């Protein structure tokens, strides 16, 4: 692997350290581009590694998670030559293994904290005669994997130890995978993608039907690599066998990262921000629709398409009066990564906000459901769970007390959420393990400060 710099990180944000986040002295104003979309960056690297030829990529997110994918495909025989650009993104080439398939790695592949790396790799490895052990950090080792291994086993892949739910797991691929029609019990882009990536090499159509729409980046990107796919609202399919072919990809900005700047603008008086060149994939901007229902001054405008991905601008302005709303279970998959920061906005809204069927939050990088409830309680906000539903009783004009200290549990989304409590409030807050933001948005604080300068 050739990547010429380490992920940007403040030395004060090492694991276990506490960072003090102070209120912004000025409103957020101006235009900014957030780093490349994490989901698309993972796929650009993974699909490029699978492809015949050399794929050119630009705008790739430089984060710990994406570097886990780069290291993984390198261990499997791809050649990644990526350099950090002046804007902090990665650009360069990925030379894939193509029809020769991945090589047997020298040892276990460490996926770090990246669930996307681990779960999509299971699909990538499934059609080949290799035996690969996948592992990760303590957080990733606690996340459920049987949802991925079960359908892949139906196709012919094997996993050891048999019946294990968590990493580390050893996967033995099968050179004659059977196609699969899978009725998924959950809406999960990672589950869907793993099955589709395995299905590229099966003889016939492999399809996944979901109970609600999930991110559709895999089925939108594969045609750029020459792989026939079908992309419906709740169903996706791939027809194999096919060998992906190299192409050129430019990754737009990440809407999940943009969500934190949008919410900061809504909460900080006199703020008005514009996030440009960001993915506006409908499966990714559910947070915008939720904020609109809360009465927020926020809008989107599609400017172009990159492949089949809509790209454009999100605009947000301070909104003095927000109201609670109910988010049905069918919409949760489109906002699951943004629920922590949406919960912070809900804490400032009049009335009760309800997020239905958010049990999946319990098995993210940490138990986000418990963490959100406990964090809001520190701020004096009533939040509670009933079954898998999250309730938040907002307080218009909320002013959190002085001396608040939040523990992120090493979860990047929580780190940025609790940072906003300090940035947009009246008192400094302390955030433990704030450095975990390097998983998805290393320059988060720098971008906030640029908008407030």
N, C-alpha and C positions, 0 to 999 in steps of 0.2 A: 504494500500500500504506500502511496505517496500523497500525503496531505501535509502542506508545508508549515502549518502553525497549529498550536493547541487552541482549544475553545477558549474564548475570552472570558476571564473570570476575575473578579476583584479578590486580591489576596485576603481581604478581611472577611470573605464569604466562604471560607473553608468549612468542611463538614463539622457540625457541632458549634460553630461560632454564632454569635448573636449580632445582628445588625440593627442599628437604630435608624428608623425611617422618620424623617421630620416633615411637617406640613409644607406644602408648596406655598411659596410667597407670592406667586402670581398665577393667574388662570392659564390654562392650556390653550395655546393659539397656534394656528398654522397647519401646514401640510406635511405629511411624513409617509414613508414607505416602511412597513414592517418587514421583518426577515421572511425568507421563503417558507412556503407552506410545509409543515413537517410531514404530513401524510404524503404529499406529492413528492417530497424529497426522498423519503424512504423508497417509494415506488420507482422513482427515476433511477436510483442506484441498483435496486434489486432487479428490475426488468432489464436494465442495461447489462447486468451481469449474466442474465439468462439468454441474452440475444446473440445472434450471429453477427460479428462485426464490432465496430467501435461506435458507441453512442456518445454524442456530445451533449453535455448538460451545463446549464447556467442557472443562477439564482437559487442554488441549493442551500438549504439552511445549514449553517455551521453550528451544530449543537452536539452534545454528548450522545443523544439518541441516534442521530443520523450517522455519526461516526461509528457507532456500534454496527450499523448496517454496512458501512464501508469496510470495516475490519472483517465482518463475517463473510462478505462475498470474496474478499481477498483471500481469506483462508480456504475458500472453496475453489480458488483458481482463477477468478477474474482479476483484471489489472485496472486499478483505479488510480488515475493521475489527476488529482484535484488540487487546485491552488486557491488560497484565500484572496478574494478580490478587494479593491478599495472600499466597497460598501459592506464588507464583512461576510459576503456570501461565498460559496464555493462554486468553482467552475472548472471544467476540464473534460476529461474523457473517461469512459468505462469500457474496457475491452472485454466482451463477454465470452463465455465458454461455448455458447451455441449448441450445435448438435452433438458435440463431444461430451457435453454434460459436465457437472462439477467434479472436481477431484476429491479424493479422500483426504480430509484435513489431517494435520499432524497431531491434533489434540482437540479437546472440547472447544466449542465456540462460545465465548462469553458475550451475551447480548446486553450486558450492563443493566440498565433500568428500563430498557425498551421492549414493551410488550409487542409493538408492531414488528420489530425485528424478529423476535422469537416466533411469533405466531405465523407470520408470512413465510418465514424460512421453512417452517414445517411443510407448507405446500410446495415450496420451491424444491425441497429435497425429495419429496415423496416419489417422483417418477424415475429416480436414478438408483443405480446399484452402488450405493454408498451407505456407510453407517456413521452417523454424526451424533455426537452428544451436545446438547444445547443446555446452557446454564445461564445464570445472571446474578445480579446482586440480591441481597436479602429481600428487598421489596418485590422484585420480579419473581423470586422463588416462592412467594406467598400467593401469587395470582393464579386463577384457575386455568388449566390447559386442556382438561378433558373435553371441553366443548370443541376444541380443535382436533384433538387426536381421534375422537370417536368417528367422525365422518371420514377422515383420512384412512382409518383402519378399514372402513367399509369398502374403500377403493383399492386396498391391498397393501398399504404401508403398515409397518410394525413399529411398536413403541415398547421400550423397556425401561424400568421394571413394569410389567403388565399391571394395568389398573391404577398407576400413580397419577395423581391429580396435578402435581406441581413439578417444576424444574428442580434439579436436573433430570432430563429425559434423554434417552438414546433412541434415535429414529433410524430404522433400516428401510430404505426405499425399495420400490418394486418397479421393475422395468416394464411391466405389463399391467399398469393400473386400469381398473374398470371405471367407466364413466358413472356418474352418480346424479340422481335427482334427489335433492335434499330439502326437506321441509324444516327450516331452522326454527328452534324454539325461542329464539331471541333475534333482535335486530342488532347485528354486529358486523361492521365492515371488515374487521380482522378475520372473523370466522368465514365470512363470504369470500374474502380474497384468498385465504388459504386453500379453500376448495377449488376455486376457479384456477388458481395457479397450478395446482396439481392436475386439473382437468385439461389443461393445454396439451398434455401429452397422452391423454386417454383416447381411445378410439370411439368417437361418438360425441354426443352432447352431454356436458355436465352443467347442471343448473342448481340454483339456490333460490328458494322462495322464503321470504321473511315476513314476520307478523306486522312490521312497520318499516318504512324506508330507513336505510342507513347510508353512510357515505358511499358514493358510487365511483370513487376515483379509479379503482382498478379497472372496472368495465369501460370507463371513458378513456383511459390511457392505453390499454392493450391494443386497440386498433391502430394507434400510432406506431406500434411495433409489428403491425401486420397480422395480428391475431384476431380472427373473427369472433365477435362477441355480440350479445344481446343485452341491452340495459333497459329494464322497465322500472316502474316505481317501486315495486316490492320483489321483483324477480330479475335475476341476472343469469346469463349462460355463456359458455364458451364451447366452441366446437374444435375437437382435436382429432388426430395429432397435428400440431403446428409448431414451427420453430420461430420464435420471435426474431425479428430483424432490427438491426440497429437503426436509430433515428436521432434527431436533434430535439432537445427539450429545454424550455425555459420555464422555471418554476415561479409562479406569482406569489404575492405575499400571503401570509397565513391569517385567515379570518379569526382563528382562535386566539392568536396573539393580538390582533386588532381589537378583539372584544374588550381587552383590559384598558386600552386607550380610549375606546368609545365610552366605557362605563366611568372612567376617570373624568372625562369631559362632562358627562351628565351630572356628576356629583360636585364638581368644582365650580363655584359661581363664576360667571362671565366667560366660561370656556367655550371654544368653538374649534373643532379639529376636523381635518380631512385626511383619511387614510387612502392612499392611492395604490394602484396596481396590485389590488388584493383579489384573491379568489372569491367569487360570488356564487359558487356552486350552491344550488338551493338546499342541498343536504348539509351545508356548513353554516348557513346564516340564519338558522333558527333563532339564535340569540337576538338578532335584529328584530325579527317578528315578535318575539316575546317582549322586548323593550318597547316596541310600538304599542302593544296591548297595554303596557304600563303607562302610556301617555308620553313616552320619551320623544324628544325632538331628534330623530335619527332617520336617515334615509340611505338608499343605495342607488347607484347608477352604473349600469353595464356599459363599458367603453369598447371592449373587444372580446374575442375568444382566442384562447391558446389551446390548440387542438379542439376538444369539445368542452373545455372548461371556460365558463364566463368569467371575465376579469373586469374590474372597474374600481369604483370609489365608494367608500362609506363616509358619510358626514354625520357629525354628532355635535349637539349644542347643549349647554347647561339647561336643565329642566327643573324648575323650582318645585313643581307639583307632580309627583309620581303617584300612581295608584297600584294596589295589588291586583293580581290576576290569577287565573288557574291555568296551568299548563297540562294538557291531557297526556296520557301515557303514549299516545301515538306520535307525539312531538319530541319525546325525551331523547331519542337517538340522535336528533339533529342538534341538541344543545348539551349533551352529557358532559363535555369537557368545560362548558361555560357555566354550569350550574353554581359552582362556588362564587364566581364574581356576580352572577345574576342574583344570588342570595344576598350579597352585600347591597346591591341596588334595592332589592325588596325590603331590606331592613330600613331603608329611608322612605319607603312608600306608604301611603295611607291604606289601611286595611290589611287583609291577610292574603298572602301569596301562597299558592299550593302547587307543588311539583308532584305529579302523580307517577307512581311506579318507578322510583329512582333507586331501587335496591342495588343496581349495578354499581352505584357509587361506593358501596362497601368493599368492592374488590378492585379498586383502582390502585394507584401507587401507594395509597394509604386508605383507611376507611374515611372517605370524604364526607359521607353523610354524618357520621359522628363528629368529625372535625368541624364541619360547618356549624352544627348545632352548638358545640362547645365554644367555638370562636365568637359566634354572635352573642352567646350568653355573657361572655366577658365584656361585650360592648353594651350590655344591659338590654338586649333584644330577646324577646321570647321566640324560640324556635323549637319545634318538636317533630317527632316522627310518629306516624300511626300506620303500622304495617310497613309498607314500602313507600308511603307518601311523606313528603316533607312539607311542613307548615311553617310560615314565618309571619309574625305579626309586626308590621312595620311601624316606625316612629318618625313621621315627618319632622324635619328639623333636628334629627338625631345628632347629638354631640357626645361621642364616646368619652369615657372618663380618662383622666391622666394615668400614666403608669402601666398601660396595657402591654402584655407580653404574650406573643403568639408563638406556638410551636408548629412548624410546617410538617413535621414527620417526614421530611425529605421530599415533599410533594410540591412540584413546581407550580401547579395551579393555585394551591393554597398559599404559597409564598407570595405570589403576585397579588392575590386577593387581599391578604392581610397587609401587604405594603400599601395598597390603595386606601385602607382604613386610616393609615397615618398620613399619606400624601394628601388626601382630600379632607382630612379632619382638622381639628384645632390643636391636637396634642401629638407629640411624638409617640411612636410605638416601637417595641422591640420585636424582631422577627428572628427566631432561631433557624439555622440552616437555610438562610436566604440564598446561599450559593447554588441551591438546587435549581434555580431558574435557568441555569446553563443547559438543562435538559432540553428546553424548547425556545427560550428567549434570552440569550446571554446579555443582550444590550438593553434590557427592559428599562432599568433605571436611567440609563443614558438617554434613551428616547423620551422618557417622561420629562427629564430635565431640559432637553432641547426644546420641547414644546412649551415649557414654562419659562424660557429664558427671554 
